[in-house]
């Protein structure tokens, strides 16, 4: 089974997300921030991407734009996981090509719903 990718600069959040996804039989690598993620994406095509928006340096919206421009990655489902609950943020990430958006704190049920919506699980 192909692995997914979690991109979040908060190690605690990323590691907890990795554990929750494991319970859903969705193994995932973790990149702690956008720079490590971009390096990893140069040679890795994930089954899905969980993406934080508010990160230092290159933020999640820029990473999402890169993913949607990159031919190898443009069809990879992206689930945005953020603490930013502003309607403008939701509108921007969905318009930019995310399949779903979850507001932190995340629960297993929220993940399962988002992954079904994104077509990663049935």
Biopython code that builds the backbone (N, CA, C, O; Angstrom):
import numpy as np
from Bio.PDB.StructureBuilder import StructureBuilder

atoms = [
    (1, "UNK", "N", (0.846, -1.198, 0.000)),
    (1, "UNK", "CA", (0.000, 0.000, 0.000)),
    (1, "UNK", "C", (0.882, 1.250, 0.000)),
    (1, "UNK", "O", (1.874, 1.330, 0.725)),
    (2, "UNK", "N", (0.507, 2.194, -0.809)),
    (2, "UNK", "CA", (1.232, 3.451, -0.863)),
    (2, "UNK", "C", (0.977, 4.253, 0.396)),
    (2, "UNK", "O", (-0.099, 4.175, 0.989)),
    (3, "UNK", "N", (1.960, 5.016, 0.795)),
    (3, "UNK", "CA", (1.812, 5.860, 1.973)),
    (3, "UNK", "C", (1.324, 7.244, 1.592)),
    (3, "UNK", "O", (1.509, 7.708, 0.467)),
    (4, "UNK", "N", (0.696, 7.886, 2.561)),
    (4, "UNK", "CA", (0.337, 9.278, 2.419)),
    (4, "UNK", "C", (1.445, 10.147, 2.981)),
    (4, "UNK", "O", (2.499, 9.651, 3.378)),
    (5, "UNK", "N", (1.195, 11.457, 3.012)),
    (5, "UNK", "CA", (2.161, 12.404, 3.557)),
    (5, "UNK", "C", (1.436, 13.414, 4.436)),
    (5, "UNK", "O", (0.433, 14.003, 4.034)),
    (6, "UNK", "N", (1.961, 13.603, 5.641)),
    (6, "UNK", "CA", (1.451, 14.614, 6.571)),
    (6, "UNK", "C", (2.457, 15.749, 6.571)),
    (6, "UNK", "O", (3.649, 15.530, 6.789)),
    (7, "UNK", "N", (1.978, 16.961, 6.328)),
    (7, "UNK", "CA", (2.856, 18.138, 6.331)),
    (7, "UNK", "C", (2.348, 19.090, 7.409)),
    (7, "UNK", "O", (1.300, 19.717, 7.256)),
    (8, "UNK", "N", (3.109, 19.191, 8.506)),
    (8, "UNK", "CA", (2.732, 20.064, 9.626)),
    (8, "UNK", "C", (3.996, 20.414, 10.386)),
    (8, "UNK", "O", (4.796, 19.529, 10.692)),
    (9, "UNK", "N", (4.191, 21.692, 10.696)),
    (9, "UNK", "CA", (5.396, 22.107, 11.409)),
    (9, "UNK", "C", (5.340, 21.766, 12.901)),
    (9, "UNK", "O", (6.366, 21.816, 13.579)),
    (10, "UNK", "N", (4.157, 21.420, 13.420)),
    (10, "UNK", "CA", (4.014, 21.062, 14.831)),
    (10, "UNK", "C", (4.186, 19.546, 14.960)),
    (10, "UNK", "O", (3.324, 18.777, 14.534)),
    (11, "UNK", "N", (5.309, 19.125, 15.553)),
    (11, "UNK", "CA", (5.628, 17.696, 15.649)),
    (11, "UNK", "C", (4.553, 16.912, 16.403)),
    (11, "UNK", "O", (4.192, 15.805, 16.005)),
    (12, "UNK", "N", (4.052, 17.484, 17.480)),
    (12, "UNK", "CA", (3.042, 16.788, 18.288)),
    (12, "UNK", "C", (1.774, 16.545, 17.469)),
    (12, "UNK", "O", (1.215, 15.448, 17.488)),
    (13, "UNK", "N", (1.331, 17.564, 16.760)),
    (13, "UNK", "CA", (0.142, 17.444, 15.922)),
    (13, "UNK", "C", (0.369, 16.421, 14.808)),
    (13, "UNK", "O", (-0.473, 15.555, 14.570)),
    (14, "UNK", "N", (1.510, 16.528, 14.130)),
    (14, "UNK", "CA", (1.811, 15.624, 13.012)),
    (14, "UNK", "C", (1.888, 14.172, 13.483)),
    (14, "UNK", "O", (1.358, 13.273, 12.830)),
    (15, "UNK", "N", (2.550, 13.949, 14.619)),
    (15, "UNK", "CA", (2.692, 12.579, 15.127)),
    (15, "UNK", "C", (1.343, 12.006, 15.566)),
    (15, "UNK", "O", (1.067, 10.828, 15.338)),
    (16, "UNK", "N", (0.499, 12.835, 16.196)),
    (16, "UNK", "CA", (-0.835, 12.381, 16.601)),
    (16, "UNK", "C", (-1.670, 12.038, 15.369)),
    (16, "UNK", "O", (-2.393, 11.042, 15.360)),
    (17, "UNK", "N", (-1.569, 12.858, 14.342)),
    (17, "UNK", "CA", (-2.288, 12.619, 13.088)),
    (17, "UNK", "C", (-1.818, 11.315, 12.447)),
    (17, "UNK", "O", (-2.630, 10.539, 11.944)),
    (18, "UNK", "N", (-0.516, 11.077, 12.466)),
    (18, "UNK", "CA", (0.035, 9.841, 11.912)),
    (18, "UNK", "C", (-0.535, 8.614, 12.647)),
    (18, "UNK", "O", (-0.852, 7.602, 12.021)),
    (19, "UNK", "N", (-0.659, 8.715, 13.960)),
    (19, "UNK", "CA", (-1.224, 7.609, 14.742)),
    (19, "UNK", "C", (-2.697, 7.392, 14.403)),
    (19, "UNK", "O", (-3.136, 6.254, 14.236)),
    (20, "UNK", "N", (-3.458, 8.479, 14.301)),
    (20, "UNK", "CA", (-4.887, 8.358, 13.971)),
    (20, "UNK", "C", (-5.076, 7.748, 12.582)),
    (20, "UNK", "O", (-5.937, 6.889, 12.393)),
    (21, "UNK", "N", (-4.277, 8.187, 11.616)),
    (21, "UNK", "CA", (-4.381, 7.639, 10.263)),
    (21, "UNK", "C", (-4.026, 6.153, 10.260)),
    (21, "UNK", "O", (-4.608, 5.375, 9.504)),
    (22, "UNK", "N", (-3.081, 5.763, 11.099)),
    (22, "UNK", "CA", (-2.728, 4.356, 11.220)),
    (22, "UNK", "C", (-3.917, 3.524, 11.668)),
    (22, "UNK", "O", (-4.095, 2.396, 11.208)),
    (23, "UNK", "N", (-4.734, 4.070, 12.564)),
    (23, "UNK", "CA", (-5.934, 3.374, 13.022)),
    (23, "UNK", "C", (-6.956, 3.202, 11.892)),
    (23, "UNK", "O", (-7.798, 2.306, 11.940)),
    (24, "UNK", "N", (-6.874, 4.062, 10.884)),
    (24, "UNK", "CA", (-7.752, 3.959, 9.717)),
    (24, "UNK", "C", (-7.081, 3.164, 8.582)),
    (24, "UNK", "O", (-7.569, 3.151, 7.452)),
    (25, "UNK", "N", (-5.957, 2.503, 8.897)),
    (25, "UNK", "CA", (-5.178, 1.767, 7.898)),
    (25, "UNK", "C", (-4.708, 2.667, 6.762)),
    (25, "UNK", "O", (-4.717, 2.274, 5.595)),
    (26, "UNK", "N", (-4.298, 3.873, 7.120)),
    (26, "UNK", "CA", (-3.766, 4.827, 6.146)),
    (26, "UNK", "C", (-2.361, 5.239, 6.593)),
    (26, "UNK", "O", (-2.196, 6.292, 7.209)),
    (27, "UNK", "N", (-1.343, 4.415, 6.287)),
    (27, "UNK", "CA", (0.012, 4.766, 6.703)),
    (27, "UNK", "C", (0.476, 6.051, 6.023)),
    (27, "UNK", "O", (0.129, 6.321, 4.873)),
    (28, "UNK", "N", (1.273, 6.841, 6.758)),
    (28, "UNK", "CA", (1.729, 8.116, 6.202)),
    (28, "UNK", "C", (3.113, 8.468, 6.726)),
    (28, "UNK", "O", (3.443, 8.222, 7.886)),
    (29, "UNK", "N", (3.906, 9.047, 5.846)),
    (29, "UNK", "CA", (5.176, 9.653, 6.242)),
    (29, "UNK", "C", (4.859, 11.032, 6.810)),
    (29, "UNK", "O", (3.790, 11.589, 6.560)),
    (30, "UNK", "N", (5.807, 11.577, 7.582)),
    (30, "UNK", "CA", (5.607, 12.907, 8.155)),
    (30, "UNK", "C", (6.734, 13.826, 7.711)),
    (30, "UNK", "O", (7.908, 13.458, 7.756)),
    (31, "UNK", "N", (6.363, 15.030, 7.282)),
    (31, "UNK", "CA", (7.326, 16.100, 7.006)),
    (31, "UNK", "C", (6.993, 17.237, 7.969)),
    (31, "UNK", "O", (5.890, 17.783, 7.940)),
    (32, "UNK", "N", (7.958, 17.589, 8.823)),
    (32, "UNK", "CA", (7.726, 18.627, 9.835)),
    (32, "UNK", "C", (8.006, 20.011, 9.251)),
    (32, "UNK", "O", (8.992, 20.658, 9.605)),
    (33, "UNK", "N", (7.135, 20.448, 8.363)),
    (33, "UNK", "CA", (7.272, 21.766, 7.752)),
    (33, "UNK", "C", (7.302, 21.682, 6.242)),
    (33, "UNK", "O", (7.433, 20.601, 5.667)),
    (34, "UNK", "N", (7.178, 22.839, 5.606)),
    (34, "UNK", "CA", (7.069, 22.870, 4.152)),
    (34, "UNK", "C", (8.386, 22.551, 3.446)),
    (34, "UNK", "O", (8.368, 21.902, 2.400)),
    (35, "UNK", "N", (9.519, 22.983, 3.978)),
    (35, "UNK", "CA", (10.800, 22.692, 3.306)),
    (35, "UNK", "C", (11.088, 21.193, 3.251)),
    (35, "UNK", "O", (11.403, 20.679, 2.178)),
    (36, "UNK", "N", (10.989, 20.467, 4.389)),
    (36, "UNK", "CA", (11.190, 19.018, 4.304)),
    (36, "UNK", "C", (10.161, 18.349, 3.374)),
    (36, "UNK", "O", (10.476, 17.375, 2.690)),
    (37, "UNK", "N", (8.939, 18.879, 3.358)),
    (37, "UNK", "CA", (7.895, 18.309, 2.492)),
    (37, "UNK", "C", (8.260, 18.480, 1.022)),
    (37, "UNK", "O", (8.121, 17.547, 0.232)),
    (38, "UNK", "N", (8.719, 19.653, 0.662)),
    (38, "UNK", "CA", (9.070, 19.910, -0.735)),
    (38, "UNK", "C", (10.228, 19.004, -1.165)),
    (38, "UNK", "O", (10.242, 18.502, -2.289)),
    (39, "UNK", "N", (11.191, 18.799, -0.273)),
    (39, "UNK", "CA", (12.308, 17.892, -0.586)),
    (39, "UNK", "C", (11.794, 16.475, -0.808)),
    (39, "UNK", "O", (12.199, 15.798, -1.753)),
    (40, "UNK", "N", (10.904, 16.037, 0.064)),
    (40, "UNK", "CA", (10.359, 14.685, -0.029)),
    (40, "UNK", "C", (9.515, 14.512, -1.296)),
    (40, "UNK", "O", (9.580, 13.472, -1.951)),
    (41, "UNK", "N", (8.728, 15.527, -1.634)),
    (41, "UNK", "CA", (7.848, 15.439, -2.806)),
    (41, "UNK", "C", (8.615, 15.409, -4.122)),
    (41, "UNK", "O", (8.044, 15.077, -5.161)),
    (42, "UNK", "N", (9.905, 15.751, -4.091)),
    (42, "UNK", "CA", (10.721, 15.684, -5.305)),
    (42, "UNK", "C", (10.890, 14.240, -5.773)),
    (42, "UNK", "O", (11.115, 13.989, -6.957)),
    (43, "UNK", "N", (10.781, 13.285, -4.832)),
    (43, "UNK", "CA", (11.019, 11.884, -5.202)),
    (43, "UNK", "C", (9.929, 10.927, -4.724)),
    (43, "UNK", "O", (10.077, 9.712, -4.856)),
    (44, "UNK", "N", (8.850, 11.452, -4.179)),
    (44, "UNK", "CA", (7.816, 10.621, -3.565)),
    (44, "UNK", "C", (6.446, 11.112, -4.008)),
    (44, "UNK", "O", (6.137, 12.297, -3.886)),
    (45, "UNK", "N", (5.618, 10.192, -4.526)),
    (45, "UNK", "CA", (4.244, 10.543, -4.885)),
    (45, "UNK", "C", (3.333, 9.858, -3.864)),
    (45, "UNK", "O", (3.122, 8.648, -3.933)),
    (46, "UNK", "N", (2.795, 10.628, -2.919)),
    (46, "UNK", "CA", (1.959, 10.028, -1.872)),
    (46, "UNK", "C", (0.570, 9.654, -2.380)),
    (46, "UNK", "O", (0.109, 10.149, -3.408)),
    (47, "UNK", "N", (-0.085, 8.762, -1.628)),
    (47, "UNK", "CA", (-1.461, 8.372, -1.937)),
    (47, "UNK", "C", (-2.417, 9.529, -1.606)),
    (47, "UNK", "O", (-3.450, 9.700, -2.254)),
    (48, "UNK", "N", (-2.056, 10.309, -0.597)),
    (48, "UNK", "CA", (-2.836, 11.469, -0.160)),
    (48, "UNK", "C", (-1.888, 12.403, 0.589)),
    (48, "UNK", "O", (-0.787, 12.008, 0.972)),
    (49, "UNK", "N", (-2.328, 13.645, 0.793)),
    (49, "UNK", "CA", (-1.550, 14.610, 1.570)),
    (49, "UNK", "C", (-2.464, 15.276, 2.591)),
    (49, "UNK", "O", (-3.538, 15.770, 2.249)),
    (50, "UNK", "N", (-2.023, 15.284, 3.855)),
    (50, "UNK", "CA", (-2.670, 16.077, 4.906)),
    (50, "UNK", "C", (-1.792, 17.302, 5.088)),
    (50, "UNK", "O", (-0.602, 17.173, 5.377)),
    (51, "UNK", "N", (-2.357, 18.475, 4.923)),
    (51, "UNK", "CA", (-1.571, 19.704, 4.838)),
    (51, "UNK", "C", (-2.040, 20.754, 5.829)),
    (51, "UNK", "O", (-3.209, 21.139, 5.837)),
    (52, "UNK", "N", (-1.113, 21.216, 6.669)),
    (52, "UNK", "CA", (-1.379, 22.347, 7.559)),
    (52, "UNK", "C", (-1.229, 23.630, 6.742)),
    (52, "UNK", "O", (-0.447, 23.675, 5.793)),
    (53, "UNK", "N", (-1.964, 24.657, 7.105)),
    (53, "UNK", "CA", (-1.881, 25.927, 6.375)),
    (53, "UNK", "C", (-0.891, 26.890, 7.027)),
    (53, "UNK", "O", (-0.028, 27.448, 6.349)),
    (54, "UNK", "N", (-1.016, 27.084, 8.339)),
    (54, "UNK", "CA", (-0.198, 28.083, 9.037)),
    (54, "UNK", "C", (1.150, 27.496, 9.444)),
    (54, "UNK", "O", (1.292, 26.911, 10.517)),
    (55, "UNK", "N", (2.144, 27.665, 8.557)),
    (55, "UNK", "CA", (3.503, 27.216, 8.832)),
    (55, "UNK", "C", (4.452, 28.368, 8.538)),
    (55, "UNK", "O", (4.176, 29.195, 7.670)),
    (56, "UNK", "N", (5.575, 28.425, 9.262)),
    (56, "UNK", "CA", (6.549, 29.495, 8.991)),
    (56, "UNK", "C", (7.207, 29.308, 7.625)),
    (56, "UNK", "O", (7.296, 28.192, 7.114)),
    (57, "UNK", "N", (7.657, 30.398, 7.054)),
    (57, "UNK", "CA", (8.292, 30.327, 5.732)),
    (57, "UNK", "C", (7.235, 30.123, 4.672)),
    (57, "UNK", "O", (6.305, 30.921, 4.554)),
    (58, "UNK", "N", (7.371, 29.062, 3.899)),
    (58, "UNK", "CA", (6.397, 28.736, 2.859)),
    (58, "UNK", "C", (5.171, 28.151, 3.548)),
    (58, "UNK", "O", (5.256, 27.095, 4.176)),
    (59, "UNK", "N", (4.028, 28.833, 3.435)),
    (59, "UNK", "CA", (2.837, 28.331, 4.138)),
    (59, "UNK", "C", (2.110, 27.281, 3.297)),
    (59, "UNK", "O", (2.466, 27.023, 2.147)),
    (60, "UNK", "N", (1.088, 26.685, 3.901)),
    (60, "UNK", "CA", (0.372, 25.592, 3.262)),
    (60, "UNK", "C", (-0.310, 25.974, 1.962)),
    (60, "UNK", "O", (-0.428, 25.143, 1.062)),
    (61, "UNK", "N", (-0.761, 27.215, 1.845)),
    (61, "UNK", "CA", (-1.417, 27.603, 0.592)),
    (61, "UNK", "C", (-0.416, 27.597, -0.564)),
    (61, "UNK", "O", (-0.771, 27.253, -1.691)),
    (62, "UNK", "N", (0.836, 27.979, -0.285)),
    (62, "UNK", "CA", (1.871, 27.944, -1.319)),
    (62, "UNK", "C", (2.235, 26.502, -1.668)),
    (62, "UNK", "O", (2.474, 26.185, -2.833)),
    (63, "UNK", "N", (2.278, 25.620, -0.647)),
    (63, "UNK", "CA", (2.558, 24.204, -0.894)),
    (63, "UNK", "C", (1.435, 23.603, -1.752)),
    (63, "UNK", "O", (1.700, 22.856, -2.694)),
    (64, "UNK", "N", (0.180, 23.934, -1.418)),
    (64, "UNK", "CA", (-0.961, 23.440, -2.187)),
    (64, "UNK", "C", (-0.885, 23.917, -3.640)),
    (64, "UNK", "O", (-1.154, 23.144, -4.559)),
    (65, "UNK", "N", (-0.525, 25.172, -3.849)),
    (65, "UNK", "CA", (-0.392, 25.695, -5.211)),
    (65, "UNK", "C", (0.692, 24.931, -5.982)),
    (65, "UNK", "O", (0.514, 24.616, -7.159)),
    (66, "UNK", "N", (1.808, 24.636, -5.319)),
    (66, "UNK", "CA", (2.881, 23.854, -5.942)),
    (66, "UNK", "C", (2.374, 22.466, -6.340)),
    (66, "UNK", "O", (2.616, 22.007, -7.456)),
    (67, "UNK", "N", (1.666, 21.799, -5.414)),
    (67, "UNK", "CA", (1.154, 20.449, -5.662)),
    (67, "UNK", "C", (0.234, 20.449, -6.881)),
    (67, "UNK", "O", (0.313, 19.548, -7.716)),
    (68, "UNK", "N", (-0.631, 21.445, -6.987)),
    (68, "UNK", "CA", (-1.594, 21.500, -8.097)),
    (68, "UNK", "C", (-0.946, 21.892, -9.425)),
    (68, "UNK", "O", (-1.511, 21.638, -10.489)),
    (69, "UNK", "N", (0.241, 22.512, -9.370)),
    (69, "UNK", "CA", (0.972, 22.856, -10.614)),
    (69, "UNK", "C", (1.854, 21.705, -11.096)),
    (69, "UNK", "O", (2.170, 21.612, -12.283)),
    (70, "UNK", "N", (2.249, 20.832, -10.173)),
    (70, "UNK", "CA", (3.201, 19.753, -10.477)),
    (70, "UNK", "C", (2.465, 18.575, -11.112)),
    (70, "UNK", "O", (1.629, 17.956, -10.453)),
    (71, "UNK", "N", (2.755, 18.246, -12.385)),
    (71, "UNK", "CA", (2.022, 17.175, -13.072)),
    (71, "UNK", "C", (2.012, 15.838, -12.321)),
    (71, "UNK", "O", (1.003, 15.134, -12.341)),
    (72, "UNK", "N", (3.115, 15.480, -11.662)),
    (72, "UNK", "CA", (3.175, 14.197, -10.942)),
    (72, "UNK", "C", (2.261, 14.173, -9.717)),
    (72, "UNK", "O", (1.873, 13.101, -9.251)),
    (73, "UNK", "N", (1.920, 15.341, -9.202)),
    (73, "UNK", "CA", (1.185, 15.421, -7.931)),
    (73, "UNK", "C", (-0.228, 15.984, -8.061)),
    (73, "UNK", "O", (-1.012, 15.913, -7.114)),
    (74, "UNK", "N", (-0.560, 16.540, -9.224)),
    (74, "UNK", "CA", (-1.813, 17.303, -9.333)),
    (74, "UNK", "C", (-3.074, 16.492, -9.026)),
    (74, "UNK", "O", (-4.098, 17.071, -8.663)),
    (75, "UNK", "N", (-3.020, 15.177, -9.164)),
    (75, "UNK", "CA", (-4.208, 14.369, -8.884)),
    (75, "UNK", "C", (-4.223, 13.774, -7.474)),
    (75, "UNK", "O", (-5.171, 13.077, -7.112)),
    (76, "UNK", "N", (-3.180, 14.042, -6.672)),
    (76, "UNK", "CA", (-3.106, 13.515, -5.307)),
    (76, "UNK", "C", (-4.135, 14.254, -4.438)),
    (76, "UNK", "O", (-4.124, 15.484, -4.391)),
    (77, "UNK", "N", (-5.026, 13.521, -3.747)),
    (77, "UNK", "CA", (-6.003, 14.177, -2.866)),
    (77, "UNK", "C", (-5.305, 14.921, -1.718)),
    (77, "UNK", "O", (-4.403, 14.387, -1.073)),
    (78, "UNK", "N", (-5.739, 16.156, -1.481)),
    (78, "UNK", "CA", (-5.178, 16.963, -0.394)),
    (78, "UNK", "C", (-6.282, 17.291, 0.607)),
    (78, "UNK", "O", (-7.326, 17.840, 0.255)),
    (79, "UNK", "N", (-6.022, 16.941, 1.857)),
    (79, "UNK", "CA", (-6.928, 17.280, 2.952)),
    (79, "UNK", "C", (-6.217, 18.322, 3.801)),
    (79, "UNK", "O", (-5.181, 18.036, 4.401)),
    (80, "UNK", "N", (-6.760, 19.513, 3.853)),
    (80, "UNK", "CA", (-6.175, 20.587, 4.654)),
    (80, "UNK", "C", (-6.649, 20.414, 6.096)),
    (80, "UNK", "O", (-7.840, 20.248, 6.360)),
    (81, "UNK", "N", (-5.691, 20.456, 7.017)),
    (81, "UNK", "CA", (-5.992, 20.336, 8.444)),
    (81, "UNK", "C", (-5.398, 21.568, 9.110)),
    (81, "UNK", "O", (-4.178, 21.731, 9.155)),
    (82, "UNK", "N", (-6.267, 22.438, 9.630)),
    (82, "UNK", "CA", (-5.807, 23.733, 10.128)),
    (82, "UNK", "C", (-6.622, 24.187, 11.333)),
    (82, "UNK", "O", (-7.723, 23.694, 11.578)),
    (83, "UNK", "N", (-6.069, 25.122, 12.068)),
    (83, "UNK", "CA", (-6.822, 25.734, 13.174)),
    (83, "UNK", "C", (-7.512, 27.013, 12.688)),
    (83, "UNK", "O", (-8.259, 27.637, 13.441)),
    (84, "UNK", "N", (-7.268, 27.399, 11.451)),
    (84, "UNK", "CA", (-7.837, 28.622, 10.874)),
    (84, "UNK", "C", (-9.258, 28.348, 10.381)),
    (84, "UNK", "O", (-9.456, 27.736, 9.331)),
    (85, "UNK", "N", (-10.230, 28.803, 11.143)),
    (85, "UNK", "CA", (-11.645, 28.519, 10.852)),
    (85, "UNK", "C", (-12.326, 29.663, 10.103)),
    (85, "UNK", "O", (-13.553, 29.764, 10.128)),
    (86, "UNK", "N", (-11.559, 30.522, 9.441)),
    (86, "UNK", "CA", (-12.143, 31.651, 8.726)),
    (86, "UNK", "C", (-12.779, 31.188, 7.410)),
    (86, "UNK", "O", (-12.185, 30.389, 6.686)),
    (87, "UNK", "N", (-13.984, 31.685, 7.096)),
    (87, "UNK", "CA", (-14.628, 31.304, 5.827)),
    (87, "UNK", "C", (-13.742, 31.591, 4.610)),
    (87, "UNK", "O", (-13.755, 30.838, 3.637)),
    (88, "UNK", "N", (-12.965, 32.694, 4.669)),
    (88, "UNK", "CA", (-12.092, 33.035, 3.535)),
    (88, "UNK", "C", (-11.026, 31.962, 3.338)),
    (88, "UNK", "O", (-10.665, 31.638, 2.206)),
    (89, "UNK", "N", (-10.524, 31.413, 4.444)),
    (89, "UNK", "CA", (-9.498, 30.370, 4.347)),
    (89, "UNK", "C", (-10.090, 29.127, 3.709)),
    (89, "UNK", "O", (-9.490, 28.546, 2.804)),
    (90, "UNK", "N", (-11.262, 28.715, 4.174)),
    (90, "UNK", "CA", (-11.930, 27.538, 3.598)),
    (90, "UNK", "C", (-12.157, 27.753, 2.103)),
    (90, "UNK", "O", (-11.867, 26.869, 1.297)),
    (91, "UNK", "N", (-12.667, 28.909, 1.738)),
    (91, "UNK", "CA", (-12.936, 29.209, 0.330)),
    (91, "UNK", "C", (-11.642, 29.163, -0.486)),
    (91, "UNK", "O", (-11.620, 28.619, -1.590)),
    (92, "UNK", "N", (-10.569, 29.732, 0.058)),
    (92, "UNK", "CA", (-9.299, 29.771, -0.662)),
    (92, "UNK", "C", (-8.724, 28.371, -0.867)),
    (92, "UNK", "O", (-8.284, 28.046, -1.970)),
    (93, "UNK", "N", (-8.719, 27.531, 0.183)),
    (93, "UNK", "CA", (-8.104, 26.209, 0.034)),
    (93, "UNK", "C", (-8.935, 25.309, -0.881)),
    (93, "UNK", "O", (-8.373, 24.517, -1.638)),
    (94, "UNK", "N", (-10.246, 25.418, -0.824)),
    (94, "UNK", "CA", (-11.076, 24.595, -1.702)),
    (94, "UNK", "C", (-10.921, 25.050, -3.156)),
    (94, "UNK", "O", (-10.868, 24.227, -4.070)),
    (95, "UNK", "N", (-10.851, 26.355, -3.358)),
    (95, "UNK", "CA", (-10.649, 26.910, -4.704)),
    (95, "UNK", "C", (-9.263, 26.530, -5.250)),
    (95, "UNK", "O", (-9.080, 26.383, -6.458)),
    (96, "UNK", "N", (-8.299, 26.375, -4.341)),
    (96, "UNK", "CA", (-6.927, 26.038, -4.743)),
    (96, "UNK", "C", (-6.736, 24.547, -5.015)),
    (96, "UNK", "O", (-5.665, 24.131, -5.456)),
    (97, "UNK", "N", (-7.767, 23.741, -4.755)),
    (97, "UNK", "CA", (-7.686, 22.343, -5.134)),
    (97, "UNK", "C", (-7.655, 21.324, -4.013)),
    (97, "UNK", "O", (-7.372, 20.152, -4.261)),
    (98, "UNK", "N", (-7.939, 21.740, -2.777)),
    (98, "UNK", "CA", (-8.042, 20.761, -1.694)),
    (98, "UNK", "C", (-9.367, 20.012, -1.836)),
    (98, "UNK", "O", (-10.362, 20.578, -2.289)),
    (99, "UNK", "N", (-9.373, 18.728, -1.444)),
    (99, "UNK", "CA", (-10.603, 17.941, -1.521)),
    (99, "UNK", "C", (-11.455, 18.097, -0.258)),
    (99, "UNK", "O", (-12.671, 17.913, -0.302)),
    (100, "UNK", "N", (-10.815, 18.436, 0.866)),
    (100, "UNK", "CA", (-11.544, 18.581, 2.126)),
    (100, "UNK", "C", (-10.730, 19.458, 3.071)),
    (100, "UNK", "O", (-9.530, 19.655, 2.881)),
    (101, "UNK", "N", (-11.409, 19.983, 4.094)),
    (101, "UNK", "CA", (-10.739, 20.800, 5.102)),
    (101, "UNK", "C", (-11.277, 20.418, 6.471)),
    (101, "UNK", "O", (-12.487, 20.322, 6.673)),
    (102, "UNK", "N", (-10.359, 20.202, 7.413)),
    (102, "UNK", "CA", (-10.711, 19.848, 8.785)),
    (102, "UNK", "C", (-10.157, 20.930, 9.706)),
    (102, "UNK", "O", (-9.024, 21.383, 9.544)),
    (103, "UNK", "N", (-10.977, 21.337, 10.676)),
    (103, "UNK", "CA", (-10.534, 22.309, 11.676)),
    (103, "UNK", "C", (-10.033, 21.557, 12.904)),
    (103, "UNK", "O", (-10.714, 20.677, 13.430)),
    (104, "UNK", "N", (-8.828, 21.918, 13.354)),
    (104, "UNK", "CA", (-8.252, 21.315, 14.561)),
    (104, "UNK", "C", (-9.069, 21.749, 15.773)),
    (104, "UNK", "O", (-9.629, 22.846, 15.755)),
    (105, "UNK", "N", (-9.162, 20.939, 16.819)),
    (105, "UNK", "CA", (-8.544, 19.627, 17.001)),
    (105, "UNK", "C", (-9.264, 18.550, 16.194)),
    (105, "UNK", "O", (-10.485, 18.581, 16.035)),
    (106, "UNK", "N", (-8.480, 17.595, 15.688)),
    (106, "UNK", "CA", (-8.961, 16.559, 14.785)),
    (106, "UNK", "C", (-9.409, 15.326, 15.564)),
    (106, "UNK", "O", (-8.784, 14.941, 16.552)),
    (107, "UNK", "N", (-10.495, 14.718, 15.107)),
    (107, "UNK", "CA", (-10.935, 13.431, 15.665)),
    (107, "UNK", "C", (-10.867, 12.379, 14.553)),
    (107, "UNK", "O", (-10.790, 12.707, 13.369)),
    (108, "UNK", "N", (-10.897, 11.126, 14.958)),
    (108, "UNK", "CA", (-10.889, 10.023, 13.977)),
    (108, "UNK", "C", (-12.099, 10.136, 13.056)),
    (108, "UNK", "O", (-11.978, 9.929, 11.848)),
    (109, "UNK", "N", (-13.270, 10.463, 13.615)),
    (109, "UNK", "CA", (-14.483, 10.583, 12.803)),
    (109, "UNK", "C", (-14.336, 11.676, 11.753)),
    (109, "UNK", "O", (-14.763, 11.508, 10.611)),
    (110, "UNK", "N", (-13.730, 12.802, 12.143)),
    (110, "UNK", "CA", (-13.516, 13.897, 11.195)),
    (110, "UNK", "C", (-12.595, 13.449, 10.064)),
    (110, "UNK", "O", (-12.840, 13.753, 8.896)),
    (111, "UNK", "N", (-11.531, 12.721, 10.419)),
    (111, "UNK", "CA", (-10.607, 12.222, 9.403)),
    (111, "UNK", "C", (-11.302, 11.261, 8.451)),
    (111, "UNK", "O", (-11.160, 11.363, 7.232)),
    (112, "UNK", "N", (-12.054, 10.328, 9.021)),
    (112, "UNK", "CA", (-12.734, 9.335, 8.192)),
    (112, "UNK", "C", (-13.689, 10.010, 7.209)),
    (112, "UNK", "O", (-13.725, 9.651, 6.032)),
    (113, "UNK", "N", (-14.456, 10.979, 7.685)),
    (113, "UNK", "CA", (-15.390, 11.721, 6.828)),
    (113, "UNK", "C", (-14.646, 12.446, 5.706)),
    (113, "UNK", "O", (-15.060, 12.393, 4.548)),
    (114, "UNK", "N", (-13.544, 13.126, 6.050)),
    (114, "UNK", "CA", (-12.779, 13.878, 5.052)),
    (114, "UNK", "C", (-12.152, 12.944, 4.017)),
    (114, "UNK", "O", (-12.132, 13.254, 2.826)),
    (115, "UNK", "N", (-11.638, 11.800, 4.477)),
    (115, "UNK", "CA", (-11.007, 10.858, 3.552)),
    (115, "UNK", "C", (-12.028, 10.195, 2.640)),
    (115, "UNK", "O", (-11.712, 9.864, 1.497)),
    (116, "UNK", "N", (-13.244, 9.998, 3.129)),
    (116, "UNK", "CA", (-14.309, 9.488, 2.261)),
    (116, "UNK", "C", (-14.668, 10.543, 1.223)),
    (116, "UNK", "O", (-14.805, 10.234, 0.039)),
    (117, "UNK", "N", (-14.823, 11.797, 1.670)),
    (117, "UNK", "CA", (-15.154, 12.887, 0.763)),
    (117, "UNK", "C", (-14.094, 13.040, -0.330)),
    (117, "UNK", "O", (-14.408, 13.347, -1.480)),
    (118, "UNK", "N", (-12.826, 12.818, 0.055)),
    (118, "UNK", "CA", (-11.723, 12.960, -0.895)),
    (118, "UNK", "C", (-11.560, 11.731, -1.788)),
    (118, "UNK", "O", (-10.763, 11.746, -2.727)),
    (119, "UNK", "N", (-12.321, 10.660, -1.496)),
    (119, "UNK", "CA", (-12.230, 9.458, -2.310)),
    (119, "UNK", "C", (-11.037, 8.569, -2.001)),
    (119, "UNK", "O", (-10.701, 7.685, -2.788)),
    (120, "UNK", "N", (-10.391, 8.799, -0.853)),
    (120, "UNK", "CA", (-9.234, 7.989, -0.477)),
    (120, "UNK", "C", (-9.692, 6.654, 0.102)),
    (120, "UNK", "O", (-9.072, 5.618, -0.139)),
    (121, "UNK", "N", (-10.795, 6.689, 0.876)),
    (121, "UNK", "CA", (-11.385, 5.464, 1.412)),
    (121, "UNK", "C", (-12.875, 5.452, 1.038)),
    (121, "UNK", "O", (-13.471, 6.491, 0.753)),
    (122, "UNK", "N", (-13.449, 4.253, 1.049)),
    (122, "UNK", "CA", (-14.874, 4.182, 0.673)),
    (122, "UNK", "C", (-15.743, 3.891, 1.886)),
    (122, "UNK", "O", (-16.964, 3.797, 1.762)),
]
sb = StructureBuilder()
sb.init_structure("model")
sb.init_model(0)
sb.init_chain("A")
sb.init_seg("    ")
for serial, (resi, resn, name, xyz) in enumerate(atoms, 1):
    if name == "N":
        sb.init_residue(resn, " ", resi, " ")
    sb.init_atom(name, np.array(xyz, "f"), 0.0, 1.0, " ", f" {name:<3s}", serial, name[0])
structure = sb.get_structure()
